[in-house]
Amino acid sequence: MSPYMLVLLFSISIPFVLSFYPPLKFYRKPRALAASIAAVLAVFGAWDVFAVWRGHWHFDPAGVFPMRVINLPLEEALFFVVIPFCCIFTWEAMKYLTQRMRR
């Protein structure tokens, strides 16, 4: 397991499990969640692909799997799915907790 993949798995583990907490209703708008993640993936993924292609940065082969998506390591492509998911989950959880505390 690559170190980068371990960080991604650690990052998503708690938000993913807690996203099924019924009162939170995290999946009440799955299309909005998918569209938000897709927008981040398209914009910042393209930026990453371009930067790697131009040689502005690279990924240490010892820290990532050899599998590539376009010219990005698998972990970097998954980053643009995992981190937006975690951010949106955090936002929704904070909204839920704020509403609950106001009652």
Residue, then its C-alpha position, 0 to 999 in steps of 0.5 A: m500500500s502506498p503512503y499516499m493511498l494510506v493517507l486517502l483511506f485514513s482521510i475518508s474512513i470516518p466521514f464515509v462511515l458517519s455519512f450513513y448516520p440517519p439524522l444527518k441525511f447526507y445522501r439526500k441530494p446525491r446528484a448535488l454531491a456528484a456534481s460538486i465532486a465532478a466539478v472539483l475533479a474536472v477543474f483541479g484534475a485538469w490543472d494537475v494534469f497540465a502541471v505534471w505534463r509541463g514538469h512543474w511537479h512530479f510524484d515520487p514513484a516510491g510513494v504512489f502506485p504505478m497505475r496512472v489516470i491520464n498522467l496522474p498517479l491513481e492516488e492523485a486522481l482519487f484525491f480529487v474525489v476523497i477530499p471534496f467528499c470529506c469537505i462536503f461531509t464536514w460542511e453538512a455535519m456542521k450544519y446539522l450540529t449547528q441546527r441541533m444546538r439551536r433547538 
